[in-house]
Amino acid sequence: MQDTVTATNSNTISQTLDELHARVRRDRLLRAFTWFTRVLLAIAFTPSGLTKVLGNRFTQIPPSEPIGYFFEALYQSGFYYNFIGVAQLTAAILLLIPRTATIGAVVYFPIILNIFLITVSLNFTGTPFITGPMLLANIYLLCWDYDRLKHIFKSN
């Protein structure tokens, strides 16, 4: 009996979310906002990703500062530094291609989450006010693609 009630509640929540999502996806203004968001997020990752791929330092902050020390250690990691750049560029490109925009948002998420946590934990003055909205924008894109992602979490 309890399983039946739980399944009914789950179906109701799922149907409500599906209906809400379908209504939101039909809104022209939100569709334009979604494309604008994808383009902005792609633009945001392109210079920093390219810098890392080319093997250039990301910042000129001296290693005597905690933030500079962190970025110097990251730079000295070599391949890992380049890998982060490749991941950023890949996420940016995937976001711009309609067919791969969902996977682009998925790839973007752990990268921007890590960047946000680093900027907060190292007290990077002002930067969380940039990386935080980027994280929220990425979460918005993941919600926008709810219909494509919900099957990953569905249990049957």
N, CA and C atoms as a LAMMPS dump frame, in Angstrom:
ITEM: TIMESTEP
0
ITEM: NUMBER OF ATOMS
468
ITEM: BOX BOUNDS ff ff ff
-5.0000000000000000e+02 5.0000000000000000e+02
-5.0000000000000000e+02 5.0000000000000000e+02
-5.0000000000000000e+02 5.0000000000000000e+02
ITEM: ATOMS id mol type element x y z
1 1 1 N 0.829 -1.195 0
2 1 2 C 0 0 0
3 1 3 C 0.874 1.26 0
4 2 1 N 1.9 1.268 0.854
5 2 2 C 2.8 2.42 0.962
6 2 3 C 3.52 2.664 -0.365
7 3 1 N 3.938 1.58 -1.026
8 3 2 C 4.612 1.714 -2.32
9 3 3 C 3.701 2.335 -3.365
10 4 1 N 2.43 2.002 -3.332
11 4 2 C 1.463 2.555 -4.275
12 4 3 C 1.297 4.051 -4.06
13 5 1 N 1.221 4.469 -2.797
14 5 2 C 1.089 5.894 -2.465
15 5 3 C 2.335 6.649 -2.902
16 6 1 N 3.492 6.08 -2.623
17 6 2 C 4.754 6.714 -3.009
18 6 3 C 4.85 6.829 -4.53
19 7 1 N 4.495 5.784 -5.241
20 7 2 C 4.543 5.807 -6.707
21 7 3 C 3.565 6.836 -7.268
22 8 1 N 2.39 6.944 -6.673
23 8 2 C 1.398 7.925 -7.125
24 8 3 C 1.9 9.339 -6.898
25 9 1 N 2.482 9.602 -5.72
26 9 2 C 3.037 10.927 -5.427
27 9 3 C 4.191 11.257 -6.371
28 10 1 N 5.018 10.271 -6.645
29 10 2 C 6.144 10.471 -7.554
30 10 3 C 5.657 10.794 -8.968
31 11 1 N 4.629 10.076 -9.421
32 11 2 C 4.069 10.334 -10.751
33 11 3 C 3.454 11.722 -10.826
34 12 1 N 2.785 12.144 -9.764
35 12 2 C 2.17 13.464 -9.735
36 12 3 C 3.235 14.553 -9.809
37 13 1 N 4.293 14.406 -9.044
38 13 2 C 5.391 15.385 -9.058
39 13 3 C 6.044 15.405 -10.44
40 14 1 N 6.279 14.217 -10.984
41 14 2 C 6.904 14.119 -12.301
42 14 3 C 6.028 14.763 -13.375
43 15 1 N 4.733 14.497 -13.33
44 15 2 C 3.821 15.091 -14.307
45 15 3 C 3.757 16.605 -14.168
46 16 1 N 3.753 17.084 -12.931
47 16 2 C 3.722 18.529 -12.687
48 16 3 C 4.981 19.189 -13.236
49 17 1 N 6.128 18.582 -12.969
50 17 2 C 7.382 19.128 -13.498
51 17 3 C 7.41 19.089 -15.022
52 18 1 N 6.929 18.002 -15.598
53 18 2 C 6.876 17.892 -17.065
54 18 3 C 5.996 18.988 -17.666
55 19 1 N 4.846 19.23 -17.067
56 19 2 C 3.929 20.261 -17.572
57 19 3 C 4.531 21.656 -17.432
58 20 1 N 5.128 21.923 -16.273
59 20 2 C 5.772 23.221 -16.043
60 20 3 C 6.907 23.433 -17.039
61 21 1 N 7.715 22.407 -17.22
62 21 2 C 8.842 22.497 -18.147
63 21 3 C 8.368 22.752 -19.575
64 22 1 N 7.323 22.038 -19.994
65 22 2 C 6.796 22.231 -21.353
66 22 3 C 6.273 23.647 -21.538
67 23 1 N 5.618 24.184 -20.539
68 23 2 C 5.086 25.55 -20.624
69 23 3 C 6.225 26.565 -20.713
70 24 1 N 7.257 26.372 -19.917
71 24 2 C 8.408 27.284 -19.931
72 24 3 C 9.126 27.214 -21.276
73 25 1 N 9.3 26.003 -21.812
74 25 2 C 10.023 25.832 -23.083
75 25 3 C 9.293 26.467 -24.266
76 26 1 N 7.997 26.676 -24.157
77 26 2 C 7.245 27.301 -25.246
78 26 3 C 7.389 28.821 -25.275
79 27 1 N 7.887 29.412 -24.236
80 27 2 C 8.001 30.874 -24.135
81 27 3 C 9.151 31.37 -25.014
82 28 1 N 8.82 32.229 -25.987
83 28 2 C 9.831 32.755 -26.926
84 28 3 C 10.922 33.54 -26.224
85 29 1 N 10.545 34.358 -25.266
86 29 2 C 11.511 35.174 -24.544
87 29 3 C 12.501 34.296 -23.767
88 30 1 N 12.002 33.242 -23.153
89 30 2 C 12.893 32.341 -22.419
90 30 3 C 13.793 31.539 -23.361
91 31 1 N 13.287 31.203 -24.534
92 31 2 C 14.152 30.523 -25.519
93 31 3 C 15.299 31.436 -25.944
94 32 1 N 14.987 32.709 -26.168
95 32 2 C 16.035 33.667 -26.536
96 32 3 C 17.012 33.863 -25.374
97 33 1 N 16.476 33.956 -24.16
98 33 2 C 17.326 34.102 -22.978
99 33 3 C 18.257 32.898 -22.822
100 34 1 N 17.75 31.719 -23.118
101 34 2 C 18.558 30.503 -23.01
102 34 3 C 19.722 30.54 -23.994
103 35 1 N 19.472 30.954 -25.22
104 35 2 C 20.558 31.051 -26.203
105 35 3 C 21.565 32.119 -25.785
106 36 1 N 21.06 33.237 -25.309
107 36 2 C 21.926 34.31 -24.819
108 36 3 C 22.815 33.8 -23.685
109 37 1 N 22.233 33.037 -22.781
110 37 2 C 22.979 32.466 -21.655
111 37 3 C 24.05 31.504 -22.143
112 38 1 N 23.707 30.655 -23.086
113 38 2 C 24.692 29.712 -23.638
114 38 3 C 25.866 30.448 -24.273
115 39 1 N 25.563 31.485 -25.024
116 39 2 C 26.624 32.255 -25.691
117 39 3 C 27.509 32.944 -24.649
118 40 1 N 26.899 33.566 -23.648
119 40 2 C 27.694 34.245 -22.614
120 40 3 C 28.594 33.273 -21.862
121 41 1 N 28.055 32.115 -21.499
122 41 2 C 28.879 31.133 -20.785
123 41 3 C 30.011 30.618 -21.669
124 42 1 N 29.739 30.421 -22.942
125 42 2 C 30.799 29.981 -23.864
126 42 3 C 31.879 31.049 -23.989
127 43 1 N 31.457 32.292 -24.119
128 43 2 C 32.424 33.396 -24.211
129 43 3 C 33.268 33.486 -22.94
130 44 1 N 32.648 33.236 -21.8
131 44 2 C 33.36 33.339 -20.524
132 44 3 C 34.47 32.303 -20.388
133 45 1 N 34.27 31.111 -20.927
134 45 2 C 35.287 30.056 -20.798
135 45 3 C 36.348 30.103 -21.893
136 46 1 N 36.073 30.761 -22.989
137 46 2 C 36.998 30.711 -24.123
138 46 3 C 38.372 31.321 -23.834
139 47 1 N 38.474 32.56 -23.322
140 47 2 C 39.818 33.116 -23.096
141 47 3 C 40.625 32.344 -22.053
142 48 1 N 39.99 31.974 -20.944
143 48 2 C 40.732 31.26 -19.899
144 48 3 C 41.102 29.854 -20.367
145 49 1 N 40.215 29.192 -21.097
146 49 2 C 40.54 27.867 -21.623
147 49 3 C 41.665 27.922 -22.633
148 50 1 N 41.616 28.903 -23.518
149 50 2 C 42.659 29.06 -24.524
150 50 3 C 44.007 29.373 -23.878
151 51 1 N 43.979 30.21 -22.855
152 51 2 C 45.212 30.538 -22.127
153 51 3 C 45.857 29.281 -21.564
154 52 1 N 45.054 28.42 -20.971
155 52 2 C 45.577 27.181 -20.384
156 52 3 C 46.064 26.209 -21.454
157 53 1 N 45.314 26.077 -22.539
158 53 2 C 45.715 25.164 -23.616
159 53 3 C 47.053 25.596 -24.202
160 54 1 N 47.247 26.899 -24.34
161 54 2 C 48.495 27.414 -24.899
162 54 3 C 49.648 27.383 -23.902
163 55 1 N 49.343 27.037 -22.64
164 55 2 C 50.385 26.911 -21.626
165 55 3 C 50.819 28.226 -21.018
166 56 1 N 50.009 29.261 -21.152
167 56 2 C 50.339 30.552 -20.546
168 56 3 C 49.769 30.642 -19.131
169 57 1 N 50.413 31.47 -18.317
170 57 2 C 49.913 31.68 -16.953
171 57 3 C 48.571 32.402 -17.014
172 58 1 N 47.695 32.026 -16.074
173 58 2 C 46.356 32.599 -16.024
174 58 3 C 46.339 33.955 -15.33
175 59 1 N 47.284 34.178 -14.44
176 59 2 C 47.295 35.416 -13.664
177 59 3 C 48.727 35.855 -13.37
178 60 1 N 48.862 37.116 -13.033
179 60 2 C 50.174 37.652 -12.667
180 60 3 C 50.282 37.882 -11.158
181 61 1 N 49.32 37.385 -10.401
182 61 2 C 49.344 37.529 -8.946
183 61 3 C 50.547 36.749 -8.421
184 62 1 N 51.378 37.365 -7.583
185 62 2 C 52.588 36.683 -7.104
186 62 3 C 52.261 35.483 -6.208
187 63 1 N 53.129 34.465 -6.223
188 63 2 C 52.912 33.272 -5.396
189 63 3 C 52.924 33.56 -3.887
190 64 1 N 53.347 34.731 -3.487
191 64 2 C 53.323 35.076 -2.072
192 64 3 C 51.891 35.275 -1.557
193 65 1 N 50.968 35.516 -2.468
194 65 2 C 49.543 35.625 -2.125
195 65 3 C 48.915 34.222 -2.229
196 66 1 N 47.957 33.884 -1.355
197 66 2 C 47.344 32.539 -1.433
198 66 3 C 46.752 32.224 -2.805
199 67 1 N 46.121 33.194 -3.422
200 67 2 C 45.522 32.971 -4.738
201 67 3 C 46.617 32.755 -5.787
202 68 1 N 47.65 33.585 -5.724
203 68 2 C 48.776 33.44 -6.645
204 68 3 C 49.489 32.107 -6.466
205 69 1 N 49.617 31.676 -5.211
206 69 2 C 50.239 30.386 -4.904
207 69 3 C 49.431 29.251 -5.523
208 70 1 N 48.114 29.333 -5.371
209 70 2 C 47.235 28.313 -5.939
210 70 3 C 47.381 28.253 -7.462
211 71 1 N 47.303 29.416 -8.11
212 71 2 C 47.386 29.429 -9.578
213 71 3 C 48.77 29.02 -10.073
214 72 1 N 49.802 29.344 -9.322
215 72 2 C 51.15 28.912 -9.711
216 72 3 C 51.276 27.395 -9.611
217 73 1 N 50.731 26.818 -8.531
218 73 2 C 50.756 25.36 -8.379
219 73 3 C 49.965 24.693 -9.506
220 74 1 N 48.826 25.257 -9.843
221 74 2 C 48.012 24.724 -10.932
222 74 3 C 48.782 24.804 -12.254
223 75 1 N 49.427 25.938 -12.478
224 75 2 C 50.212 26.131 -13.7
225 75 3 C 51.365 25.119 -13.767
226 76 1 N 52.013 24.892 -12.637
227 76 2 C 53.153 23.972 -12.585
228 76 3 C 52.747 22.514 -12.759
229 77 1 N 51.454 22.221 -12.628
230 77 2 C 51.003 20.836 -12.798
231 77 3 C 51.164 20.365 -14.245
232 78 1 N 51.323 21.319 -15.171
233 78 2 C 51.578 20.96 -16.572
234 78 3 C 50.369 20.414 -17.28
235 79 1 N 50.364 19.096 -17.505
236 79 2 C 49.302 18.468 -18.283
237 79 3 C 47.918 18.755 -17.703
238 80 1 N 47.791 18.722 -16.373
239 80 2 C 46.493 18.959 -15.746
240 80 3 C 46 20.368 -16.064
241 81 1 N 46.898 21.322 -16.059
242 81 2 C 46.563 22.713 -16.403
243 81 3 C 46.02 22.79 -17.833
244 82 1 N 46.711 22.118 -18.747
245 82 2 C 46.251 22.064 -20.148
246 82 3 C 44.92 21.332 -20.276
247 83 1 N 44.754 20.266 -19.506
248 83 2 C 43.517 19.493 -19.526
249 83 3 C 42.326 20.356 -19.119
250 84 1 N 42.492 21.164 -18.083
251 84 2 C 41.416 22.06 -17.647
252 84 3 C 41.049 23.011 -18.791
253 85 1 N 42.053 23.53 -19.476
254 85 2 C 41.802 24.408 -20.615
255 85 3 C 41.044 23.713 -21.726
256 86 1 N 41.426 22.487 -22.029
257 86 2 C 40.731 21.712 -23.065
258 86 3 C 39.283 21.473 -22.639
259 87 1 N 39.069 21.148 -21.363
260 87 2 C 37.71 20.916 -20.857
261 87 3 C 36.872 22.194 -20.959
262 88 1 N 37.468 23.331 -20.625
263 88 2 C 36.741 24.605 -20.73
264 88 3 C 36.367 24.907 -22.182
265 89 1 N 37.299 24.738 -23.079
266 89 2 C 37.015 24.996 -24.495
267 89 3 C 35.988 24.011 -25.05
268 90 1 N 36.09 22.756 -24.644
269 90 2 C 35.126 21.749 -25.086
270 90 3 C 33.724 22.107 -24.622
271 91 1 N 33.59 22.482 -23.348
272 91 2 C 32.28 22.871 -22.807
273 91 3 C 31.732 24.077 -23.567
274 92 1 N 32.595 25.045 -23.838
275 92 2 C 32.164 26.25 -24.545
276 92 3 C 31.66 25.923 -25.946
277 93 1 N 32.393 25.104 -26.674
278 93 2 C 31.998 24.736 -28.035
279 93 3 C 30.696 23.929 -28.023
280 94 1 N 30.601 22.969 -27.098
281 94 2 C 29.398 22.139 -27.029
282 94 3 C 28.15 22.969 -26.723
283 95 1 N 28.306 24.003 -25.892
284 95 2 C 27.167 24.869 -25.569
285 95 3 C 26.623 25.601 -26.794
286 96 1 N 27.488 25.878 -27.75
287 96 2 C 27.096 26.669 -28.92
288 96 3 C 26.466 25.854 -30.045
289 97 1 N 26.599 24.549 -29.987
290 97 2 C 26.036 23.681 -31.024
291 97 3 C 24.691 23.154 -30.51
292 98 1 N 23.602 23.464 -31.197
293 98 2 C 22.275 23.068 -30.694
294 98 3 C 22.155 21.593 -30.309
295 99 1 N 22.704 20.73 -31.115
296 99 2 C 22.581 19.295 -30.863
297 99 3 C 23.371 18.833 -29.629
298 100 1 N 24.407 19.595 -29.246
299 100 2 C 25.264 19.185 -28.123
300 100 3 C 25.166 20.129 -26.93
301 101 1 N 24.222 21.054 -26.963
302 101 2 C 24.117 22.057 -25.89
303 101 3 C 23.864 21.427 -24.528
304 102 1 N 23.099 20.358 -24.479
305 102 2 C 22.819 19.705 -23.194
306 102 3 C 24.088 19.112 -22.607
307 103 1 N 24.837 18.373 -23.398
308 103 2 C 26.081 17.788 -22.886
309 103 3 C 27.08 18.896 -22.545
310 104 1 N 27.023 20.003 -23.277
311 104 2 C 27.872 21.145 -22.954
312 104 3 C 27.563 21.687 -21.566
313 105 1 N 26.285 21.785 -21.226
314 105 2 C 25.892 22.256 -19.895
315 105 3 C 26.325 21.265 -18.823
316 106 1 N 26.239 19.98 -19.136
317 106 2 C 26.665 18.946 -18.177
318 106 3 C 28.176 19.025 -17.954
319 107 1 N 28.943 19.182 -19.016
320 107 2 C 30.41 19.292 -18.903
321 107 3 C 30.796 20.58 -18.177
322 108 1 N 30.077 21.646 -18.447
323 108 2 C 30.356 22.964 -17.86
324 108 3 C 30.169 22.957 -16.339
325 109 1 N 29.167 22.193 -15.86
326 109 2 C 28.783 22.258 -14.454
327 109 3 C 29.916 21.953 -13.465
328 110 1 N 30.609 20.811 -13.549
329 110 2 C 31.652 20.562 -12.547
330 110 3 C 32.811 21.554 -12.63
331 111 1 N 33.057 22.074 -13.813
332 111 2 C 34.146 23.043 -13.971
333 111 3 C 33.796 24.343 -13.263
334 112 1 N 32.602 24.885 -13.533
335 112 2 C 32.228 26.161 -12.928
336 112 3 C 31.971 25.99 -11.431
337 113 1 N 31.481 24.831 -11.018
338 113 2 C 31.303 24.586 -9.584
339 113 3 C 32.645 24.626 -8.869
340 114 1 N 33.655 23.989 -9.441
341 114 2 C 34.997 24.018 -8.857
342 114 3 C 35.57 25.431 -8.842
343 115 1 N 35.41 26.158 -9.923
344 115 2 C 35.916 27.531 -9.976
345 115 3 C 35.239 28.375 -8.913
346 116 1 N 33.921 28.238 -8.777
347 116 2 C 33.195 28.995 -7.759
348 116 3 C 33.694 28.64 -6.354
349 117 1 N 33.852 27.361 -6.063
350 117 2 C 34.314 26.944 -4.735
351 117 3 C 35.737 27.426 -4.454
352 118 1 N 36.575 27.425 -5.463
353 118 2 C 37.943 27.93 -5.293
354 118 3 C 37.922 29.426 -4.985
355 119 1 N 37.122 30.182 -5.719
356 119 2 C 37.092 31.637 -5.499
357 119 3 C 36.521 31.973 -4.129
358 120 1 N 35.572 31.182 -3.65
359 120 2 C 35.011 31.419 -2.317
360 120 3 C 36.004 30.994 -1.239
361 121 1 N 36.591 29.813 -1.375
362 121 2 C 37.48 29.298 -0.33
363 121 3 C 38.785 30.083 -0.215
364 122 1 N 39.227 30.684 -1.304
365 122 2 C 40.464 31.47 -1.255
366 122 3 C 40.187 32.962 -1.042
367 123 1 N 38.935 33.299 -0.744
368 123 2 C 38.549 34.696 -0.512
369 123 3 C 38.986 35.601 -1.666
370 124 1 N 38.743 35.135 -2.859
371 124 2 C 39.097 35.885 -4.062
372 124 3 C 38.115 37.052 -4.179
373 125 1 N 38.51 38.212 -3.722
374 125 2 C 37.635 39.372 -3.603
375 125 3 C 36.91 39.688 -4.905
376 126 1 N 35.582 39.716 -4.832
377 126 2 C 34.761 40.103 -5.967
378 126 3 C 34.483 38.993 -6.965
379 127 1 N 35.392 38.069 -7.131
380 127 2 C 35.236 37.034 -8.157
381 127 3 C 34.029 36.129 -7.914
382 128 1 N 33.68 35.787 -6.668
383 128 2 C 32.459 34.983 -6.484
384 128 3 C 31.201 35.669 -7.026
385 129 1 N 31.242 36.989 -7.157
386 129 2 C 30.1 37.704 -7.731
387 129 3 C 30.042 37.548 -9.253
388 130 1 N 31.08 36.982 -9.813
389 130 2 C 31.09 36.639 -11.238
390 130 3 C 30.841 35.14 -11.404
391 131 1 N 31.593 34.338 -10.646
392 131 2 C 31.471 32.888 -10.794
393 131 3 C 30.148 32.362 -10.243
394 132 1 N 29.594 33.013 -9.231
395 132 2 C 28.294 32.602 -8.685
396 132 3 C 27.18 32.703 -9.725
397 133 1 N 27.018 33.863 -10.366
398 133 2 C 26.003 33.943 -11.432
399 133 3 C 26.288 32.996 -12.605
400 134 1 N 27.56 32.734 -12.886
401 134 2 C 27.868 31.764 -13.945
402 134 3 C 27.365 30.373 -13.539
403 135 1 N 27.569 30.025 -12.27
404 135 2 C 27.076 28.743 -11.769
405 135 3 C 25.549 28.688 -11.844
406 136 1 N 24.903 29.76 -11.424
407 136 2 C 23.433 29.809 -11.488
408 136 3 C 22.93 29.727 -12.934
409 137 1 N 23.625 30.396 -13.843
410 137 2 C 23.246 30.343 -15.26
411 137 3 C 23.376 28.92 -15.79
412 138 1 N 24.42 28.218 -15.367
413 138 2 C 24.599 26.841 -15.8
414 138 3 C 23.503 25.943 -15.222
415 139 1 N 23.131 26.173 -13.978
416 139 2 C 22.027 25.41 -13.381
417 139 3 C 20.729 25.686 -14.141
418 140 1 N 20.527 26.941 -14.543
419 140 2 C 19.362 27.281 -15.364
420 140 3 C 19.363 26.452 -16.646
421 141 1 N 20.524 26.343 -17.309
422 141 2 C 20.598 25.573 -18.551
423 141 3 C 20.313 24.09 -18.305
424 142 1 N 20.775 23.572 -17.174
425 142 2 C 20.477 22.177 -16.841
426 142 3 C 18.976 21.99 -16.609
427 143 1 N 18.346 22.96 -15.968
428 143 2 C 16.888 22.907 -15.78
429 143 3 C 16.17 23.033 -17.121
430 144 1 N 16.699 23.871 -17.993
431 144 2 C 16.105 24.043 -19.321
432 144 3 C 16.082 22.705 -20.069
433 145 1 N 17.12 21.92 -19.872
434 145 2 C 17.222 20.618 -20.535
435 145 3 C 16.729 19.478 -19.647
436 146 1 N 15.866 19.791 -18.707
437 146 2 C 15.292 18.811 -17.777
438 146 3 C 14.717 17.61 -18.517
439 147 1 N 14.022 17.844 -19.598
440 147 2 C 13.386 16.749 -20.331
441 147 3 C 14.407 15.75 -20.87
442 148 1 N 15.595 16.207 -21.166
443 148 2 C 16.64 15.315 -21.673
444 148 3 C 17.426 14.651 -20.545
445 149 1 N 17.503 15.303 -19.402
446 149 2 C 18.308 14.805 -18.293
447 149 3 C 17.528 13.97 -17.294
448 150 1 N 16.23 14.126 -17.244
449 150 2 C 15.421 13.438 -16.221
450 150 3 C 15.54 11.928 -16.318
451 151 1 N 15.781 11.405 -17.498
452 151 2 C 15.866 9.946 -17.675
453 151 3 C 17.101 9.359 -16.991
454 152 1 N 18.095 10.168 -16.766
455 152 2 C 19.302 9.706 -16.08
456 152 3 C 18.98 9.363 -14.628
457 153 1 N 18.088 10.135 -14.031
458 153 2 C 17.787 9.994 -12.61
459 153 3 C 16.521 9.179 -12.342
460 154 1 N 15.815 8.813 -13.401
461 154 2 C 14.57 8.075 -13.242
462 154 3 C 14.864 6.627 -12.868
463 155 1 N 14.135 6.135 -11.879
464 155 2 C 14.34 4.73 -11.467
465 155 3 C 13.144 3.904 -11.913
466 156 1 N 13.422 2.837 -12.573
467 156 2 C 12.38 1.89 -13.017
468 156 3 C 12.938 0.5 -13.059
